[in-house]
């Protein structure tokens, strides 16, 4: 295993964040809400859009996203990265931005995402179009309803191999909804019980509609600078302490072991760079595309033993009244999910570390872990963030 | 003058697989370098990188690794079960469960592969092996 570069630790910081179009942005285009989030993040950083000379953005439907976004915003970045590994891309950009900023290739990186997945298209049509653009000929004949079926297969195997229960999966959704009830930006805020999850419309066994992330509109953006400049800007900087990335497959039928993801590797890389261990993390943002994800990531990132994720989250509690805060904005399950969720883990972690997560603030949060998943459990990217107390 | 050489005699893997299926034949690859079976079909062995793979006929038996019933959004009769099956040859394939007892099949059960015509093409269907 390659040794992560500790020289990157604390070298760059997130200095501005922005959200826009959360939930339903009827009448707006994707680029319009992306631009709103981007301008909000740049203003939050105390900068002007003309200061932005690095751009990172990915999209599930824009063919040349870097060009479209730069053109829309009226910027001409010296450094662009539009790597797309799915929903984890926005956490992977932390590493790319760190490398570009440290090399002096740019001075202020804007990372931006926006999608009107809810108001501008029918979701099932979108799945069909994707299947036409990129056929998966060895899986398509069986007609899996992807991505849900791929995650359902993973959940079913975890239940078979470790005795994980549907109630434990449902508890992930219940905890996410409890956090969402504290967040005015969250899309679904009505009370949700375990029974509500179990009796919701079944999609692909064992997952029901409430085991699946929302389909909403939403845009998110953040700005990164080198650490020295960050200290001169408006807000308390949130430093990037470690980032690690790994991947294991593309299709679920090629995943070596459906009960263990490449988060085992990405987590090790991130923790090694940060010089921290799981017990030193104050707040977690784990991309919850489906309830099984949180169980898998708690295990694979080292918060509990493999197979014990269900029992673990039941015993420690991951909701507002628990001892391990996970997805404090309500997550993809209850806050927002417009296709690529990774950017929202970063924005929420920054608010928690700045102390600006009104109504849902984790007391004395100094370190945060953001974990993104791309494709069908395929790409795994982990980041550890911290305040200056963590440096 | 250098140019990439197309090695004659190496068939395109994907087309070969699906041409067999059209004829009602099911074959998977075995690497002539490391003897591993390979699925999905490749031009090069993903385990050892060898360029020569032969086509073999699987015995047809395997063990269910996972399964999920996909609920049709409006018509319960059209719901079907997707399965990942570990063939005895050491590769994993995706197929559907078929036959009268498809809903009784559980993870860990032994199943046997067959081909069924669906939407104009042959696809893998698995039934419980008693």
Interface residues (C-beta under 8 A of the other chain):
Chain A: X124 X137 X138 X139 X141 X142 X143 X144 X145 X149 X152 X153 X154 X156 X157 X160 X201 X202 X203 X204 X205 X206 X252 X253 X254 X258
Chain B: X14 X18 X39 X40 X65 X66 X67 X68 X69 X70 X71 X73 X80 X82 X83 X84 X92 X93 X94 X95 X96 X107 X108 X118 X121 X123 X124
